[in-house]
């Protein structure tokens, strides 16, 4: 007879899932940074890489806090997002259009992680692991900030340059431009996140 799945089982499973996702990004982000033409975009990706490495460490700490081994579970969602990002790099020459594509792919990853961390934090609190929820809230805030930074970069001229077929990624930023990565309220729309419940 199949054992009944508990919230604790789901929580550990989700923690292993995001652990795998973050480790994938540690390998993928350097490739995005290398492909970027815009120095500002490259710097933003490299900065978030350092944060992602710290996020991996936080997840490992979270496993210790709940007395569970730090194991990964294949995160198919992030695998797909990373593969799409690789395709964008392969299919486009360096320039503003590629930078816009990199931003879109990176924002898909950010929204995916935001949904995952929101769910994990909610389940952690429900299970009495407020300390774990507090620890992972740091990662969630970093993901939100990274997403906002990507939107600002898109709105500062990269999207306009890509639209006009110009390579202006090395030009000074121009404020107030329309961005395809914005949904009108200042937040990135590159969301391909799971509908697994971003409980807040």
Secondary structure as GFF3:
##gff-version 3
##sequence-region A 1 200
A	DSSP	alpha_helix	7	35	.	.	.	ID=ss1
A	DSSP	alpha_helix	39	65	.	.	.	ID=ss2
A	DSSP	alpha_helix	76	91	.	.	.	ID=ss3
A	DSSP	alpha_helix	96	126	.	.	.	ID=ss4
A	DSSP	alpha_helix	130	153	.	.	.	ID=ss5
A	DSSP	pi_helix	154	158	.	.	.	ID=ss6
A	DSSP	alpha_helix	159	163	.	.	.	ID=ss7
###
